[in-house]
Amino acid sequence: ALQKVRGILEEMRTGGIQPHVFFYCELLRAATEDVDDEAFRQILFELDDRGIPRIRKVESRIDLHRQKMSAASRPEFARPPPQEAPLPEGWEQAMDPASGRPYYWRAADPNNSVTWERPA
């Protein structure tokens, strides 16, 4: 998306047309969509360098970009979780609603005891 918008920017400049703040907002949106932090920063620098005011829409694009970059840098979003081996025969698993952690028990256990440790 960013490459396409940059192509339009070059056509505008070649034609002597100066982009409006709303076009810069679209550039910022495309950089965020492509998760391109360096391009986002360059666009902001150009916007400021040309003296184009940071209207409310620009500020909201900055906030959205920060949120997306923060989410993209968290390990759980960076790669899929590893696949776990199936539980040994006779074992069951459920999620504890209070902690969000899984717990385990053996279906045939007469004491109905549970454990936080995944059986091997």
N, C-alpha and C positions, 0 to 999 in steps of 0.2 A: 504494500500500500504506500509506503513512504517513497519508494522509488518512482512510482507513478506521479505522486504529488510534486516531487522534486522536478520531474520532467516538465510539468505544467509551469512551475516556478521559472525554469530556464526559458521557456517559451515567452512568458510574460516579460522577463527582463530583456530578452532579445527584441521584443516588440516595444520596449521603452515604457512598459507598464510597471508601476511600483505596487507591490502587493499590499493589501489592506490588512489590518490587524486580524480580521476574520480568516484570512487565508493563512496567516501564521498559526491561528488556532487549529486549522485543519492539518497543518504540518505537525504540530505538537500531538494531535490525536493520532496521526499515522505513526509517528515515532513511538508513542506509547503502545499502540496496537502491535508494532513489530518488536516491542521490548528492546528498543535501541536507546540506551541511556546516553551514549555519547552524542548521537544525532539530536536527541532532545535538548541536551545542553548547548549544542552548537546553534540550534534554532533560537533558543532563549537569548544567547549572546548576540546573535544577529538582530533579533527584535529590539533588544536594549541598545545595541550599537547604532541602529537606525533611528532611535528616539521614538519608537512606536510605543504608546502607553500600554501598560499591562492592565487591561480591562478585567472585569470580574470573570469573564469566560477563560481568559488566559490563566488566572489564578486557580480556577477550578480544574483546568487541565494539568497544572503543576501538582495539585493535591492528588488527582487521580493517578498521575504518573508515579508519584512517590508511593502510593498504596500498591500499585501493580508491581513496581520494582521491589518493594519490600516482600510482597508475597512470592515473587519469582525467586528471591534469594533464599527463602526458607528451604531447608533440606527436604521437607515432605513434598514440596512442589518441584524440586529439582530432579528427582528420579522416583520411579515407582517403588513402592515398598517391596521388600523381598518376599517371595512366596515361601510360606511355611509348609513343612511336611505335615501330612495328615496326622491326627492324634492316634495314639496306639489304640488298638481294639478295646472297647469297653469304656473308654474315657469320653466325657462330654465337656462342652465349653459353653459359657454364657458371659454376657457383659454385666458388670456391676454398674447399676445406674448412678450410684453416688460418685464413683471414682472414674468411670469410663474404662476401667481396666478389665481384661478378661480373667475369669477364674475357672477352675477345672475341678471335676470330681469323677470318681469311678462309679459307674452305674450300679455295679454289684456290691458296693461297699455297704455293709449293714449299719455302720456308724454315720453314714451320710456326710462324711468329712469332705471339706473342700480345700483347695490350695491355690495360691497365686502363681505358683511355678508351673510352667508348661511341661507336661510329662514327655519324656523322650522315648 
